[in-house]
């Protein structure tokens, strides 16, 4: 027998939601839906929930299992599972009110439309080639479970007027169709196109694995830029800066690359892609990397002519200069077997976006690089309690979440405490911190409140953008806790 906890609530008679626990006789590969059916049949519980096709095709049975959005007919049940409704108004128990979403769908009247042919016309209809509608085809698999809307941190955790990933996907589906005649980019812009942090949570929960960020939102932003609808003014400034200097931020102090230019070990086949922030803002992270690798007797080269990876341009739709950046970096790093990154965004771009331009590097995040050969003998005990924040472009885009935690667990004297939602977006990505700072602040505050509950000595991450945003919001909340790149923590452990 296993225990299942279900959130019950009938607005007609209950003052507030409450949990009830049921004993369920588990069977092999039992689904959440099977467990709910068992509870109602065995106990006469009368739990309200939706189901229809029972095959993952209709989307009606979407709910939350242990805080994560799932389809009840596809997700396997487990002991001590907590079953809750999606994050919408509840009609009863696990049944939510979908009318507001459905009314918005009707109001937007999304269809191809277009002019009709004259009745007496003998002209032939144009035959579309598969490559012409490949992008729009990838977005047509939606089963309207609205899981993406329930899981989206911008929709649920901020006051932003953002329609959400479901609507961005639907608008993009038509914008990318070669038969489209309407101004889809303008509609998307009006519905909050630039509110998305590109965290990828929508794709993570989508039962049909639709890549709403890369396949819809970023492409719609690209169309918006071509049509002069986007981007936001702050994004245009970043593009001008990259075009002029090769970096997405202004130089305040001596850059890291320039500072170590005389220390390059040209015999090494390992290179360091610094990224703009480590080079121009967080030079201490670069120096920490060199010290940590020196402790492991690993030589590394810091190429001098490297430029911005182009991530800010891809995320905001300003893709016309990305190929130039990619080819520049291809030339700079062509002689190295391995490229190390310490920035989630840079790593994701080099791994996932550069191949589109014919640039294929062997890129490894620093946590991937160190996990199997971490020198623990020379470490001194740190005697600290820390929590770890998962950068979205490290966790979801690169699939890296275990390695940083394993490294932290190997540091002597260190205690790792998990926050409530370590992989919830902090708000720094997708051009939001520059273009929609109020959204970044709200999401950053949510993260700060999670951290405040833990009584930790530091927050650890592997993303300069996350580090800056979380640190900013912690200070606003009067919370004196440093946010450190994992390399700074390792540097502390190796200090003599």
Order of alpha helices (4+ residues) and beta strands (2+ residues): beta-beta-alpha-beta-beta-beta-beta-beta-alpha-alpha-alpha-alpha-alpha-alpha-alpha-alpha-alpha-alpha-beta-alpha-alpha-alpha-alpha-beta-alpha-beta-alpha-beta-alpha-alpha-beta-alpha-alpha-beta-alpha-beta-alpha
